[in-house]
Amino acid sequence: MPKSAMVRARVEPRLKVRAERVLDRLGLTPTEAITVFYRQIELRNGLPFDVVIPNATTLKTFRDTDAGRDLVVCKDAEDMFRKLGI
């Protein structure tokens, strides 16, 4: 089917630049990424990811992780599984 519909959106310029760098590394144009996004919406009959507001515990975990607190460092997958008791 020929492409003839136009989608226009305004986004923060820095966000656009950063996102398009990622898309470039993935080998996708912005048009292709939007098409994938729309196709996933169609297939799932909704957004292709959860949209939630993090609770207080999750926010604290994000802050602690960003600050390097309470991290468990593993040498490899085997070490990780051992520390998890799996």
RASULBEL-V581505 format. One record per helix or strand of 2 or more residues. SS is the DSSP state (H for helix, E for strand). FROM is the first residue (numbers start at 0). TO is the last residue. Records with the same first field share a line. If there is no record, write none. Layout:
BEGIN
SS=FROM-TO, FROM-TO
END
This chain:
BEGIN
H=12-25, 29-43, 55-65, 76-83
END
